[in-house]
Amino acid sequence: MTNQTSISIVGYGRVGLPLAEALVEKGYDVSGTVTRQEKCDELNARGLKTSVLKFTPEPEGDLKTAFNANILIVTVPPSRETSSHFTTIMQRIADEAESHSVKKVLFISATSVYRQNNDVVREEDASHDSDAFMGLSWLPIEELFTQRSSFATTVVRFSGLMGRGINPGLYFAGRELKGPDSLVNMIHVDDCVGIMTAIIEQDAWGEVFNGSADEHPTKRDFYNRACEASDMPSPVFLNEAAPYRIVNSDKVKSKLGYRFQFPDPMKGF
């Protein structure tokens, strides 16, 4: 089967790469970007159309290939190296999407757009004064895309990633951790891929969706299990409360008919 829709994924990373593999299998014309030539060569050898593109924050690389698509998917996470100019990078990507006449954008955001209110949060609860993630306020970053009239943007706010070799216990193994009874929000990479694919296949543009597994275990239960799964020392839990949020994903289930492959994060290792 072939599909005439061309898709470009800026960021062949932990989510972008498995998404590309799934979309290619469905017959879509997919290309993507990485920041290193050796990775580019490796993925091209595997049959995945790949080019080199990085932002410093100015773009360096093959802009024409990266933005020559019907649908642009932006899966670029901040890092220690880019966090100081990450907003500028996102501005550049939005500008390039507009100048290359991209019509649809799927932007991957974060659930840090919600305040930690010890309660349930839904898509409409995003706030400009929520806690920063890696020093970044994510709602203004989303708006760099959603406030453009030249293309339609759908935003997906994913919770913490797990699965496909990603073990969130790595960050806390053997370390002190507050709020053992706080609830956690996680999502398996396979569900990230499933949700993004559903958006594309159902033409669900101009929307905002949360992506978080149905169940929300406590920090104590989840991180003990995560560390146990990789033979790492468990965190040292402090008897001190920590604020949290419970990310509700009813909209992605009701509007897209999506059902989570890993609704319980405790079973996703």
Summary of the structure (lengths in Angstrom):
residues: 269
radius of gyration: 18.5
end to end distance: 32.7
largest distance: 55.9
contacts: 876
relative contact order: 0.14
helix: 35%
strand: 23%
